[in-house]
């Protein structure tokens, strides 16, 4: 699995874990998230009040959609196994599937602004990526 797919998968897991729990974070992470606001219209489409991925979304950096207790990416679906909110960050372990295999991943999500988050993965290669909520 490539590093970008692994990180996107991790991000999905982290966001999915937060949304079903009653906390300040839950209402703040629902929606469509992309790595850059300039690609929102290339990654997501809204039809009949429902957000989905545009054709070839992965060519523009991809992203993820958080709806209720689910987080989906262009190739991944995640479910949360455990979550810990320390007030500033949310740490989670999630089981993510890309349709071929299921992997347990660890992530940390941090709110850095009204519609901005940073997702960090832990492991052999530590990564931190920013995301913005797309206004759809």
N, CA and C atoms as a LAMMPS dump frame, in Angstrom:
ITEM: TIMESTEP
0
ITEM: NUMBER OF ATOMS
408
ITEM: BOX BOUNDS ff ff ff
-5.0000000000000000e+02 5.0000000000000000e+02
-5.0000000000000000e+02 5.0000000000000000e+02
-5.0000000000000000e+02 5.0000000000000000e+02
ITEM: ATOMS id mol type element x y z
1 1 1 N 0.851 -1.173 0
2 1 2 C 0 0 0
3 1 3 C 0.893 1.23 0
4 2 1 N 0.617 2.215 -0.852
5 2 2 C 1.471 3.387 -0.937
6 2 3 C 1.325 4.263 0.294
7 3 1 N 2.321 5.125 0.521
8 3 2 C 2.308 6.004 1.689
9 3 3 C 1.116 6.932 1.652
10 4 1 N 0.769 7.485 0.473
11 4 2 C -0.355 8.406 0.383
12 4 3 C -1.672 7.691 0.662
13 5 1 N -1.837 6.47 0.153
14 5 2 C -3.056 5.71 0.446
15 5 3 C -3.141 5.378 1.924
16 6 1 N -2.013 5.031 2.522
17 6 2 C -1.967 4.689 3.933
18 6 3 C -2.353 5.898 4.779
19 7 1 N -1.812 7.067 4.434
20 7 2 C -2.106 8.261 5.207
21 7 3 C -3.566 8.675 5.039
22 8 1 N -4.082 8.616 3.826
23 8 2 C -5.479 8.965 3.577
24 8 3 C -6.388 8.026 4.351
25 9 1 N -6.04 6.778 4.368
26 9 2 C -6.804 5.791 5.101
27 9 3 C -6.798 6.122 6.584
28 10 1 N -5.648 6.514 7.084
29 10 2 C -5.526 6.858 8.488
30 10 3 C -6.372 8.069 8.825
31 11 1 N -6.347 9.031 7.972
32 11 2 C -7.135 10.232 8.194
33 11 3 C -8.613 9.884 8.257
34 12 1 N -9.05 9.061 7.363
35 12 2 C -10.446 8.647 7.357
36 12 3 C -10.824 7.988 8.668
37 13 1 N -9.969 7.164 9.147
38 13 2 C -10.227 6.468 10.396
39 13 3 C -10.348 7.455 11.535
40 14 1 N -9.443 8.365 11.59
41 14 2 C -9.436 9.336 12.672
42 14 3 C -10.722 10.143 12.682
43 15 1 N -11.124 10.597 11.557
44 15 2 C -12.329 11.409 11.477
45 15 3 C -13.576 10.59 11.764
46 16 1 N -13.602 9.391 11.302
47 16 2 C -14.754 8.539 11.558
48 16 3 C -14.897 8.267 13.047
49 17 1 N -13.805 8.135 13.723
50 17 2 C -13.841 7.834 15.143
51 17 3 C -14.43 8.972 15.949
52 18 1 N -14.173 10.169 15.556
53 18 2 C -14.617 11.316 16.326
54 18 3 C -16.098 11.578 16.152
55 19 1 N -16.623 11.435 14.952
56 19 2 C -17.974 11.883 14.662
57 19 3 C -19.097 11.213 15.439
58 20 1 N -19.06 9.934 15.803
59 20 2 C -20.198 9.367 16.505
60 20 3 C -20.235 9.695 17.997
61 21 1 N -19.213 10.342 18.51
62 21 2 C -19.144 10.611 19.932
63 21 3 C -19.597 12.029 20.226
64 22 1 N -20.325 12.221 21.334
65 22 2 C -20.766 13.561 21.681
66 22 3 C -19.607 14.379 22.232
67 23 1 N -19.068 15.248 21.401
68 23 2 C -17.985 16.118 21.828
69 23 3 C -17.986 17.349 20.954
70 24 1 N -17.145 18.298 21.283
71 24 2 C -17.049 19.504 20.487
72 24 3 C -16.542 19.195 19.09
73 25 1 N -15.796 18.113 18.951
74 25 2 C -15.228 17.773 17.655
75 25 3 C -16.267 17.209 16.696
76 26 1 N -17.275 16.529 17.204
77 26 2 C -18.188 15.779 16.356
78 26 3 C -18.84 16.647 15.301
79 27 1 N -19.417 17.764 15.673
80 27 2 C -20.081 18.624 14.71
81 27 3 C -19.082 19.312 13.801
82 28 1 N -17.854 19.416 14.224
83 28 2 C -16.857 20.169 13.488
84 28 3 C -16.196 19.397 12.356
85 29 1 N -16.341 18.096 12.287
86 29 2 C -15.619 17.362 11.246
87 29 3 C -16.515 16.712 10.202
88 30 1 N -17.806 16.852 10.31
89 30 2 C -18.681 16.311 9.266
90 30 3 C -18.492 17.113 7.991
91 31 1 N -18.538 16.419 6.875
92 31 2 C -18.415 17.097 5.593
93 31 3 C -17.323 16.528 4.72
94 32 1 N -16.952 17.316 3.715
95 32 2 C -15.938 16.912 2.746
96 32 3 C -14.637 17.653 3.034
97 33 1 N -13.535 16.922 3.049
98 33 2 C -12.223 17.476 3.391
99 33 3 C -11.231 17.19 2.275
100 34 1 N -10.447 18.203 1.92
101 34 2 C -9.425 18.062 0.882
102 34 3 C -8.109 18.649 1.386
103 35 1 N -7.042 18.315 0.699
104 35 2 C -5.722 18.806 1.106
105 35 3 C -5.522 20.278 0.752
106 36 1 N -6.328 20.796 -0.154
107 36 2 C -6.18 22.191 -0.576
108 36 3 C -7.545 22.716 -1.014
109 37 1 N -7.928 23.927 -0.606
110 37 2 C -9.249 24.448 -0.974
111 37 3 C -9.425 24.639 -2.483
112 38 1 N -8.34 24.801 -3.218
113 38 2 C -8.448 25.027 -4.657
114 38 3 C -8.884 23.786 -5.427
115 39 1 N -8.839 22.608 -4.813
116 39 2 C -9.222 21.38 -5.511
117 39 3 C -10.595 20.861 -5.104
118 40 1 N -11.282 21.541 -4.213
119 40 2 C -12.57 21.047 -3.709
120 40 3 C -13.547 20.701 -4.833
121 41 1 N -13.697 21.576 -5.819
122 41 2 C -14.66 21.329 -6.892
123 41 3 C -14.212 20.219 -7.835
124 42 1 N -12.936 19.849 -7.794
125 42 2 C -12.431 18.761 -8.631
126 42 3 C -12.502 17.419 -7.906
127 43 1 N -12.585 17.454 -6.588
128 43 2 C -12.598 16.236 -5.792
129 43 3 C -14.016 15.823 -5.405
130 44 1 N -14.885 16.798 -5.133
131 44 2 C -16.239 16.498 -4.642
132 44 3 C -17.316 17.097 -5.533
133 45 1 N -18.468 16.432 -5.56
134 45 2 C -19.656 16.951 -6.227
135 45 3 C -20.828 16.808 -5.268
136 46 1 N -21.8 17.696 -5.42
137 46 2 C -23.002 17.615 -4.594
138 46 3 C -24.198 17.457 -5.517
139 47 1 N -24.917 16.348 -5.343
140 47 2 C -26.084 16.039 -6.151
141 47 3 C -27.221 15.645 -5.223
142 48 1 N -28.374 16.285 -5.392
143 48 2 C -29.54 15.991 -4.542
144 48 3 C -29.193 16.074 -3.066
145 49 1 N -28.458 17.109 -2.693
146 49 2 C -28.087 17.36 -1.291
147 49 3 C -27.172 16.286 -0.706
148 50 1 N -26.488 15.538 -1.546
149 50 2 C -25.569 14.486 -1.098
150 50 3 C -24.19 14.723 -1.714
151 51 1 N -23.153 14.632 -0.879
152 51 2 C -21.783 14.833 -1.331
153 51 3 C -21.18 13.484 -1.724
154 52 1 N -20.495 13.47 -2.856
155 52 2 C -19.79 12.26 -3.294
156 52 3 C -18.499 12.68 -3.988
157 53 1 N -17.712 11.686 -4.374
158 53 2 C -16.458 11.966 -5.048
159 53 3 C -16.699 12.209 -6.531
160 54 1 N -16 13.185 -7.068
161 54 2 C -16.054 13.462 -8.498
162 54 3 C -15.269 12.379 -9.232
163 55 1 N -15.573 12.183 -10.512
164 55 2 C -14.76 11.239 -11.288
165 55 3 C -13.295 11.69 -11.263
166 56 1 N -12.4 10.765 -11.113
167 56 2 C -10.955 11.041 -11.086
168 56 3 C -10.529 11.935 -9.921
169 57 1 N -11.255 11.906 -8.817
170 57 2 C -10.937 12.732 -7.646
171 57 3 C -9.512 12.509 -7.162
172 58 1 N -9.046 11.276 -7.229
173 58 2 C -7.71 10.958 -6.724
174 58 3 C -6.598 11.654 -7.516
175 59 1 N -6.893 12.1 -8.727
176 59 2 C -5.9 12.812 -9.526
177 59 3 C -5.614 14.216 -8.99
178 60 1 N -6.509 14.719 -8.155
179 60 2 C -6.384 16.081 -7.627
180 60 3 C -6.048 16.106 -6.137
181 61 1 N -5.51 15.04 -5.619
182 61 2 C -5.122 14.991 -4.223
183 61 3 C -6.091 14.236 -3.35
184 62 1 N -7.247 13.892 -3.894
185 62 2 C -8.21 13.126 -3.121
186 62 3 C -8.751 13.889 -1.934
187 63 1 N -9.224 13.156 -0.974
188 63 2 C -9.822 13.726 0.216
189 63 3 C -10.644 12.669 0.902
190 64 1 N -11.539 13.102 1.766
191 64 2 C -12.405 12.157 2.462
192 64 3 C -13.704 12.838 2.83
193 65 1 N -14.72 12.018 3.079
194 65 2 C -16.049 12.498 3.447
195 65 3 C -16.417 11.873 4.781
196 66 1 N -16.855 12.697 5.724
197 66 2 C -17.304 12.218 7.028
198 66 3 C -18.808 12.441 7.113
199 67 1 N -19.549 11.358 7.307
200 67 2 C -21.001 11.397 7.46
201 67 3 C -21.373 10.496 8.629
202 68 1 N -21.887 11.114 9.678
203 68 2 C -22.258 10.321 10.851
204 68 3 C -21.055 9.603 11.409
205 69 1 N -21.147 8.269 11.514
206 69 2 C -20.031 7.5 12.071
207 69 3 C -19.192 6.815 10.991
208 70 1 N -19.285 7.297 9.768
209 70 2 C -18.51 6.709 8.666
210 70 3 C -17.55 7.738 8.086
211 71 1 N -16.418 7.258 7.668
212 71 2 C -15.464 8.086 6.937
213 71 3 C -15.04 7.292 5.709
214 72 1 N -15.152 7.927 4.551
215 72 2 C -14.801 7.24 3.323
216 72 3 C -13.862 8.102 2.49
217 73 1 N -12.979 7.425 1.802
218 73 2 C -12.086 8.076 0.853
219 73 3 C -12.371 7.494 -0.509
220 74 1 N -11.56 7.858 -1.47
221 74 2 C -11.789 7.342 -2.809
222 74 3 C -11.579 5.829 -2.885
223 75 1 N -10.752 5.287 -1.978
224 75 2 C -10.481 3.849 -1.998
225 75 3 C -10.625 3.17 -0.643
226 76 1 N -10.976 3.888 0.42
227 76 2 C -10.96 3.312 1.752
228 76 3 C -12.279 3.519 2.495
229 77 1 N -12.517 2.612 3.443
230 77 2 C -13.624 2.725 4.39
231 77 3 C -13.064 2.335 5.751
232 78 1 N -13.419 3.121 6.78
233 78 2 C -12.829 2.881 8.095
234 78 3 C -13.879 2.781 9.19
235 79 1 N -13.539 2.022 10.23
236 79 2 C -14.351 1.96 11.444
237 79 3 C -13.414 2.063 12.639
238 80 1 N -13.869 2.769 13.673
239 80 2 C -13.027 3.061 14.822
240 80 3 C -13.081 1.94 15.853
241 81 1 N -11.899 1.555 16.339
242 81 2 C -11.812 0.544 17.383
243 81 3 C -11.662 1.192 18.752
244 82 1 N -10.911 2.303 18.84
245 82 2 C -10.767 3.026 20.107
246 82 3 C -10.416 4.474 19.821
247 83 1 N -10.791 5.353 20.776
248 83 2 C -10.563 6.772 20.615
249 83 3 C -10.275 7.4 21.968
250 84 1 N -9.343 8.36 21.985
251 84 2 C -9.053 9.108 23.202
252 84 3 C -8.927 10.581 22.836
253 85 1 N -9.758 11.4 23.465
254 85 2 C -9.747 12.847 23.245
255 85 3 C -9.027 13.474 24.424
256 86 1 N -7.872 14.104 24.181
257 86 2 C -7.122 14.712 25.285
258 86 3 C -7.367 16.219 25.389
259 87 1 N -8.387 16.72 24.68
260 87 2 C -8.731 18.135 24.751
261 87 3 C -8.192 18.918 23.575
262 88 1 N -6.977 18.66 23.176
263 88 2 C -6.38 19.33 22.031
264 88 3 C -6.36 18.423 20.815
265 89 1 N -6.087 17.171 21.058
266 89 2 C -5.975 16.176 19.995
267 89 3 C -6.925 15.021 20.247
268 90 1 N -7.239 14.313 19.174
269 90 2 C -7.992 13.073 19.284
270 90 3 C -7.085 11.977 18.731
271 91 1 N -6.807 10.978 19.566
272 91 2 C -5.958 9.852 19.182
273 91 3 C -6.866 8.66 18.921
274 92 1 N -6.622 7.927 17.849
275 92 2 C -7.483 6.788 17.587
276 92 3 C -6.763 5.639 16.937
277 93 1 N -7.418 4.491 17.082
278 93 2 C -7.006 3.271 16.396
279 93 3 C -8.219 2.835 15.598
280 94 1 N -8.004 2.572 14.318
281 94 2 C -9.134 2.226 13.459
282 94 3 C -8.778 1.059 12.552
283 95 1 N -9.825 0.361 12.162
284 95 2 C -9.687 -0.711 11.18
285 95 3 C -10.161 -0.147 9.845
286 96 1 N -9.275 -0.164 8.877
287 96 2 C -9.596 0.4 7.568
288 96 3 C -9.452 -0.668 6.494
289 97 1 N -10.36 -0.599 5.543
290 97 2 C -10.347 -1.559 4.448
291 97 3 C -10.233 -0.832 3.126
292 98 1 N -9.401 -1.384 2.252
293 98 2 C -9.298 -0.847 0.901
294 98 3 C -9.939 -1.801 -0.107
295 99 1 N -10.724 -2.755 0.389
296 99 2 C -11.382 -3.728 -0.461
297 99 3 C -10.587 -5.006 -0.636
298 100 1 N -9.311 -4.966 -0.289
299 100 2 C -8.453 -6.146 -0.408
300 100 3 C -8.038 -6.635 0.967
301 101 1 N -7.646 -5.698 1.833
302 101 2 C -7.2 -6.079 3.173
303 101 3 C -7.665 -5.055 4.195
304 102 1 N -7.686 -5.498 5.456
305 102 2 C -8.038 -4.626 6.572
306 102 3 C -6.793 -4.423 7.408
307 103 1 N -6.523 -3.167 7.772
308 103 2 C -5.356 -2.845 8.582
309 103 3 C -5.761 -1.987 9.76
310 104 1 N -5.133 -2.22 10.912
311 104 2 C -5.315 -1.349 12.069
312 104 3 C -4.302 -0.221 11.963
313 105 1 N -4.774 1.015 12.098
314 105 2 C -3.915 2.18 11.972
315 105 3 C -4.102 3.104 13.159
316 106 1 N -3.048 3.841 13.507
317 106 2 C -3.098 4.82 14.603
318 106 3 C -2.923 6.215 14.022
319 107 1 N -3.778 7.157 14.501
320 107 2 C -3.728 8.525 14.011
321 107 3 C -4.026 9.513 15.117
322 108 1 N -3.638 10.754 14.851
323 108 2 C -3.972 11.872 15.733
324 108 3 C -4.51 12.991 14.858
325 109 1 N -5.658 13.557 15.251
326 109 2 C -6.212 14.689 14.519
327 109 3 C -6.228 15.896 15.455
328 110 1 N -5.877 17.045 14.898
329 110 2 C -5.821 18.271 15.68
330 110 3 C -6.543 19.373 14.911
331 111 1 N -7.477 20.048 15.58
332 111 2 C -8.129 21.202 14.965
333 111 3 C -7.157 22.371 15.019
334 112 1 N -6.936 23.003 13.862
335 112 2 C -6.026 24.137 13.806
336 112 3 C -6.731 25.4 13.341
337 113 1 N -8.029 25.311 13.158
338 113 2 C -8.823 26.457 12.729
339 113 3 C -10.263 26.046 12.544
340 114 1 N -11.092 27.006 12.167
341 114 2 C -12.526 26.749 12
342 114 3 C -12.796 25.585 11.055
343 115 1 N -12.198 25.59 9.901
344 115 2 C -12.404 24.531 8.912
345 115 3 C -11.079 23.899 8.501
346 116 1 N -10.185 23.779 9.467
347 116 2 C -8.852 23.223 9.196
348 116 3 C -8.467 22.213 10.279
349 117 1 N -7.885 21.114 9.832
350 117 2 C -7.376 20.099 10.747
351 117 3 C -6.012 19.636 10.239
352 118 1 N -5.278 19.028 11.128
353 118 2 C -4.027 18.373 10.762
354 118 3 C -4.142 16.932 11.226
355 119 1 N -3.799 16.009 10.354
356 119 2 C -3.847 14.587 10.685
357 119 3 C -2.424 14.054 10.676
358 120 1 N -2.085 13.371 11.765
359 120 2 C -0.747 12.799 11.913
360 120 3 C -0.854 11.291 12.05
361 121 1 N 0.072 10.608 11.428
362 121 2 C 0.139 9.153 11.583
363 121 3 C 1.385 8.826 12.377
364 122 1 N 1.308 7.73 13.12
365 122 2 C 2.462 7.272 13.873
366 122 3 C 2.903 5.931 13.3
367 123 1 N 4.144 5.649 13.449
368 123 2 C 4.658 4.389 12.927
369 123 3 C 6.077 4.576 12.455
370 124 1 N 6.519 3.705 11.55
371 124 2 C 7.894 3.783 11.066
372 124 3 C 8.199 5.133 10.403
373 125 1 N 7.196 5.7 9.73
374 125 2 C 7.355 7.011 9.095
375 125 3 C 6.258 7.917 9.639
376 126 1 N 6.645 8.922 10.424
377 126 2 C 5.67 9.863 10.961
378 126 3 C 5.333 10.888 9.888
379 127 1 N 4.042 11.122 9.702
380 127 2 C 3.583 12.065 8.696
381 127 3 C 2.545 12.988 9.311
382 128 1 N 2.498 14.231 8.813
383 128 2 C 1.496 15.182 9.26
384 128 3 C 0.996 15.926 8.027
385 129 1 N -0.314 15.857 7.779
386 129 2 C -0.899 16.508 6.618
387 129 3 C -2.055 17.41 7.027
388 130 1 N -2.129 18.613 6.445
389 130 2 C -3.245 19.513 6.709
390 130 3 C -4.414 19.233 5.757
391 131 1 N -5.624 19.494 6.231
392 131 2 C -6.832 19.353 5.425
393 131 3 C -7.762 20.53 5.701
394 132 1 N -8.548 20.888 4.69
395 132 2 C -9.532 21.961 4.822
396 132 3 C -10.903 21.415 4.466
397 133 1 N -11.923 21.938 5.144
398 133 2 C -13.295 21.544 4.823
399 133 3 C -13.718 22.279 3.562
400 134 1 N -14.299 21.558 2.635
401 134 2 C -14.755 22.145 1.374
402 134 3 C -16.178 22.68 1.532
403 135 1 N -16.411 23.912 1.146
404 135 2 C -17.748 24.489 1.231
405 135 3 C -18.601 24.018 0.059
406 136 1 N -19.452 23.032 0.298
407 136 2 C -20.3 22.503 -0.777
408 136 3 C -21.757 22.794 -0.514
